[in-house]
Amino acid sequence: MLILSRKAGESIVIDGRIVVKIMRLEGELVKVGIEAAREVPVHRQEVYDEIQRNNREALTENRPQLPHFLGKPSAPALAKRERESISELVN
């Protein structure tokens, strides 16, 4: 794992096509902006893990009848909201 130090307003470029910018610091909370092409999936770790778990379950015959996010937004809906929030922060 590469560990870098950045201050608010500074960025990191990944593969020349993804920009990760430290937007602001709020105590121990770091607000991060991510610029990436729409076709590049960007998720919080917990959303990504849930998507992967749901994909694995979909491949098994013993999958549950009801979704795990009953009463909550689906993982794709959360991902869409994240992307829209990031877009608002960056713009």
C-alpha positions in Angstrom: 0.0 0.0 0.0 1.3 3.4 -0.9 0.8 6.0 1.8 0.9 9.7 0.9 0.4 12.9 2.9 -1.9 15.6 1.4 -3.3 18.9 2.7 -6.7 20.2 1.9 -6.9 21.3 -1.7 -4.1 19.0 -2.8 -4.6 16.0 -5.2 -3.3 12.6 -6.2 -3.5 11.4 -9.8 -4.0 7.7 -10.5 -3.2 6.2 -13.9 -3.4 9.7 -15.5 -7.2 9.4 -15.5 -8.4 9.5 -11.9 -7.9 12.5 -9.6 -8.4 12.2 -5.9 -8.6 15.6 -4.2 -8.7 16.3 -0.5 -11.6 18.8 -0.3 -11.5 19.6 3.4 -10.8 18.3 6.8 -13.5 18.3 9.5 -11.9 17.0 12.7 -11.0 13.3 12.0 -13.3 13.3 8.9 -11.7 13.9 5.5 -13.9 15.0 2.6 -12.5 13.5 -0.6 -13.4 14.4 -4.2 -12.9 11.9 -7.0 -12.8 12.8 -10.7 -13.1 9.8 -12.9 -14.8 8.9 -16.2 -18.4 7.7 -15.8 -17.4 4.2 -16.8 -15.0 3.9 -13.9 -16.8 2.5 -10.9 -16.1 4.4 -7.7 -17.6 3.1 -4.4 -17.1 3.4 -0.7 -15.6 0.2 0.6 -18.7 -0.9 2.4 -20.8 -0.4 -0.7 -18.3 -2.3 -2.9 -18.3 -5.1 -0.4 -22.1 -5.3 -0.4 -22.2 -5.3 -4.2 -19.6 -8.2 -4.3 -21.6 -10.1 -1.6 -24.8 -9.7 -3.5 -23.1 -10.8 -6.7 -21.8 -13.9 -5.0 -25.2 -14.7 -3.6 -26.8 -14.3 -7.0 -24.6 -17.1 -8.3 -25.7 -19.5 -5.7 -28.9 -21.5 -5.7 -29.6 -20.9 -2.0 -29.9 -17.1 -2.2 -32.3 -15.3 0.1 -35.8 -14.4 -1.1 -35.6 -10.8 0.1 -32.8 -8.2 -0.6 -30.6 -7.3 2.4 -31.3 -3.6 1.9 -35.0 -4.0 2.6 -36.3 -0.6 3.3 -33.0 1.0 2.4 -31.6 2.2 -1.0 -30.0 -0.5 -3.1 -26.2 -0.6 -3.5 -26.4 0.8 -7.1 -28.7 3.6 -5.9 -26.2 4.4 -3.2 -23.4 4.4 -5.7 -25.3 6.8 -8.0 -25.9 9.1 -5.0 -22.2 9.0 -4.1 -21.2 9.9 -7.7 -23.7 12.8 -7.7 -22.4 14.1 -4.4 -18.8 13.8 -5.6 -19.7 15.7 -8.7 -21.3 18.5 -6.7 -18.1 18.7 -4.5 -15.8 18.9 -7.4 -17.9 21.4 -9.4 
